[in-house]
Amino acid sequence: MSSPLANIYTRLPVAFTHGQGVWLWDAQGRKYLDALAGIGVSCLGHAHPKLVAAISEQAARVIHTSNIYEVPQQAALAARLAALSGMQEVAFNNSGSEANEAAIKLARYYAYQRGNRHAHIITMDSSWHGRTLATLAATGSDKARKGFEPLPSGFIQVPYNNADAIRAAGEAEPRVAAVLLEVLQGEGGIRPSDIAFLQDVRRLCTERGWLLMIDEVQSGIGRTGKWFAHQWADIVPDVMTLAKGLAGGVPIGAMLAAGPAAGVFTPGSHGTTFGGGPLVCAAGLAVLAALESEHLLDNAHQVGHHLKDRLAAELAGTPGVTDVRGRGLMLGIELARPCGVLVSRALQAGLLINVTRDRVVRLLPPLILSRQEADQIVQILVPLIRQFAAEHP
Ligand SMILES: *Cc1c(COP(=O)(O)O)cnc(C)c1O
């Protein structure tokens, strides 16, 4: 009998029964080094005692109330995020797409309040912002968009990491209200932007009265070695979105606003049934506390450096390996040809990885990764890549 599960995913033939730290086990008792963390979600690894305790304790008290009432855990998490980011307001929801959807709505409302009834948002080629209709329209992937038109209008796509292209788009279209970008593109193939680009765009947005909206859904919450990747450029966005790592595996999204973006939403502008519930916010607070007390930003920075250096050294001169790049524990190895087969080969070898944009091996391990565990990733992955390269001269 065919499965009643919707045919949305091409799944690898493995199911995990439990995990501990960076390790997962399947039903046959095989052990896997998790260098993907559920696509950058399980930042504390698996079964982290503080996260488990926070979720268990909160579940035993109350899981859900409603945004009709005060939710102290939500207020506390908002206060922590505001302090860490230097931003003023936090609106919670349930996913990265939803957080970006809220950001897009905020940009439109901001424009509307200033008499601009058809706000345009500048977004980047090869970006990824989600799979709802508006976030698909913002996303720079024709493949993801194909067949779902008509999509919401008001998005202008420009080349990534090029401030002049943004400037030119703003001259051509007077109704621009915001710029939306990732500091490092994740799904787009671990493509970092330059610090000078980010600073330039920050100045440009301030000059023009555009909102600078940064999607930190993948790069935020310590992954690159700072709380938020844009902090490497010493800038503060007007809007920032978060999701993946924020609650260590429990579904959450957040949109933060600052400066001109703060105060745009008022009661009735936006809302959610589930967002910011006691359970997820207790989890989020536990994640932030553990990242801090266990110095995991520093760990992501140090171990990420070590891992990137070792991969670059081992793969140097390997024909068919074109780049090793990324920041902290958000790393990509670019090959000259499509290399999706490496995912199942790595699985067979006990390592969980991912390939994005067909040619980029992506590593997003838990931020608790030790040097020894990073070395184990290198030991398993490098021979697989060398072998692949040798098969395809
Ligand atoms: C994953 C991702 C999203 C979408 O998040 P979902 O939770 O899958 O909706 C949006 N932006 C970026 C940068 C992402 O990496």
The ligand as an SDF file (V2000), in Angstrom:
LIG
                    3D

 15 15  0  0  0  0  0  0  0  0999 V2000
   14.9630   28.1710    6.6670 C   0  0  0  0  0  0  0  0  0  0  0  0
   14.9240   29.5760    6.2820 C   0  0  0  0  0  0  0  0  0  0  0  0
   13.7040   30.2540    6.1400 C   0  0  0  0  0  0  0  0  0  0  0  0
   12.3730   29.5540    6.2300 C   0  0  0  0  0  0  0  0  0  0  0  0
   12.1190   29.0370    7.4990 O   0  0  0  0  0  0  0  0  0  0  0  0
   10.9500   27.9580    7.7120 P   0  0  0  0  0  0  0  0  0  0  0  0
   10.9510   27.7430    9.1940 O   0  0  0  0  0  0  0  0  0  0  0  0
   11.3200   26.7480    6.9210 O   0  0  0  0  0  0  0  0  0  0  0  0
    9.6970   28.5710    7.2540 O   0  0  0  0  0  0  0  0  0  0  0  0
   13.7440   31.6020    5.8820 C   0  0  0  0  0  0  0  0  0  0  0  0
   14.9100   32.2750    5.7520 N   0  0  0  0  0  0  0  0  0  0  0  0
   16.0940   31.6500    5.8700 C   0  0  0  0  0  0  0  0  0  0  0  0
   17.3630   32.4230    5.7430 C   0  0  0  0  0  0  0  0  0  0  0  0
   16.1480   30.2850    6.1320 C   0  0  0  0  0  0  0  0  0  0  0  0
   17.3290   29.6610    6.2330 O   0  0  0  0  0  0  0  0  0  0  0  0
  1  2  1  0
  2  3  1  0
  2 14  2  0
  3  4  1  0
  3 10  2  0
  4  5  1  0
  5  6  1  0
  6  7  2  0
  6  8  1  0
  6  9  1  0
 10 11  1  0
 11 12  2  0
 12 13  1  0
 12 14  1  0
 14 15  1  0
M  END
$$$$
